[in-house]
Amino acid sequence: VLSGGVDAPLTATATAGTNANVTARHLTIRTSGAIPGVRASSYLAGISAQLDLRDSIVRGGTITACAGIGNLTASATVSGVNVAATGSWGVCASSPNIGSETVLIPLNLISADPLFVDEGAGDLRLTAASPLVDAGTPGALGAGESTADRLGLPRLVDGNSDGITRRDIGAFEYQP
């Protein structure tokens, strides 16, 4: 669970001579206003930053790719699968970002309210009515994917009682 301050809580930044390739799963990110929620940044010639967000929630803020500052061959890409987002998607608005900036709208983008238990009090668990329950990637957990959610509870649960175990979107798995 990440909350925003002055910069993006989740950033893939390419540094001198090193490409940044980040795959992030099962995150719940909450920011407000113009504060970025997710960003891929590369400002170096020939260097790329790629951020792939999966089964995650980005509540508020922006999702951006930033590249350039005079380097035509710098590149930044943000992509995803099964992402619930209420913020905007786009490239950096500041100039002179002249590198390649790409934001790919995720497969299965859900823009509905995640219906947290009590967002105002910081309780970002999903309620039974949340459209994100059992809305994540179907099938078995992937290599390196945690078997437990943020609270240490099982990741694969039949949250909507349809007889099929499937991961939720976000850091917390709804437990019926």
Stockholm file with secondary structure:
# STOCKHOLM 1.0

chainA/1-176         VLSGGVDAPLTATATAGTNANVTARHLTIRTSGAIPGVRASSYLAGISAQLDLRDSIVRGGTITACAGIGNLTASATVSGVNVAATGSWGVCASSPNIGSETVLIPLNLISADPLFVDEGAGDLRLTAASPLVDAGTPGALGAGESTADRLGLPRLVDGNSDGITRRDIGAFEYQP
#=GR chainA/1-176 SS CEECSSSCSEEEECBTTBCEEEEEESCEEECCTTSEEEEEEECSTTCEEEEEEEEEEEESSEEEEEECSSCTTCEEEEEEEEEEECSEEEECCSTTCCSEEEECCCEEEECSCCCEEEGGGTEEEECTTCTTTTCSCCSSCCTTCCSBCTTSCBSSBCTTSSSCCBCCSSSSCCCC
#=GC SS_cons         CEECSSSCSEEEECBTTBCEEEEEESCEEECCTTSEEEEEEECSTTCEEEEEEEEEEEESSEEEEEECSSCTTCEEEEEEEEEEECSEEEECCSTTCCSEEEECCCEEEECSCCCEEEGGGTEEEECTTCTTTTCSCCSSCCTTCCSBCTTSCBSSBCTTSSSCCBCCSSSSCCCC
//
